[in-house]
């Protein structure tokens, strides 16, 4: 896996709308994310040609979205690319993506949710990319970017030292929905719920392997496409999954994991990491998701020693950590720790 060059203050990063045209629909929310990204990290943020385009126009023009992405990768002045927001149709970009252009122009790429599509394209191209905040969901956080997220980005994207232990967020989490269309609430902090420890559901061993994963629904759509990792890539990998704001049921999670089992994925991975359920699922419902996962992994597949950690701080929950694709991680069940064993970026492209 190619590690992109680290980011540093003064670098130019480009924003790209790969799915829903959120910036054109709610421009003040996008502007808040751009402003807070620039202020917090000292970056210069520019837009790709169609990043701010009308959402209906973007919906009709997947090739233009793909062209924006490839142009940003090919521009030597741009050091990083960040998705503006997710959506549900960036899979339509796949016929227009040039993996050679991504491979020969490695740089930081970050986003989450539907951006899983582009992450698997980067993974197929051999480039480390980053499952983390987008401009409108993460950087545009009401009242400012969460310190937990800031710390994760600095350690993962701005430093060439080993990332090390991923600490659980202890300052409270939220999925409260404030109306993005109302500019008056942009400075209003969302209500936080008390943070509880991640749940180490099973496993006794120390598992190590490269990270692969994303939003579970999008992974489900991508099965059988050209960017789906070949079976050998899953050998000893650590699979990370999380569910979207649409709040798919525990039964949906179980059915998708059964599909992964049928493809030979579950028997090959070395550990499973699960993000806190998205979509406003109540905390007293989290146990149903844990039970559904254990039903498939342990009861049906007999993988009783596969380390599983649930309710983690990534995906459709805030604040969120950053998970780099292809970077070796460790799940230590005895110490109940998750760590990244190496740097995710380099001083020069490796």
URCOR-V610197 format. One line per field, one symbol per residue. ss: DSSP state (@ for helix, = for strand, . for the rest). phi: phi as a letter, one per 30 degrees, with the letter a starting at -180 (. if undefined). A space follows every 10 residues. Layout:
BEGIN
ss = ???
phi = ???
END
This chain:
BEGIN
ss = .=..=..... .=====.... .@@@@.@@@@ @@@@@@@@@@ @..====... ....@@@@@@ .@@@@@@@@@ @@@@.....= ===......@ @@@@@@..@@ @@@....=== =.@@@@@@@@ @@@@@.=..= =..=...=.. ......@@@@ @@@@@@@... ...==..... ..==...... ..@@@..... ..=.....== ==...===== =====@@@@@ @@........ @@@@...=== ==.......@ @@@@@@@@@@ @@........ =====..... ..@@@@@@@@ @@@@@@@@@@ ......==== ==.....=.. ..==...=== ==....==== .....=....
phi = .dcddddbej dccccbccbd dddddbdddd dddddddddd cicccbcdec dcdeeddddd bddddddedd dddddddcca bbddadlbbd dddedcdcdd ddddbdadbb lbiddeeddd dddddicdbb dadcddbkdc eeijddedde dddddcccbc dedidcdddc cjbabeccde dcddcdcddd dccddcdecd dajbcccbld dblkdedded ddeiddcddd eddddidcdc bacdddhede ddeddddddd dddidddcdc abcbdeedii ddedceedde dddddddcdd cicdcddbbb idcbidbbdb dbccdiddbb ccdddhbbbc dbdcbbdbdc
END
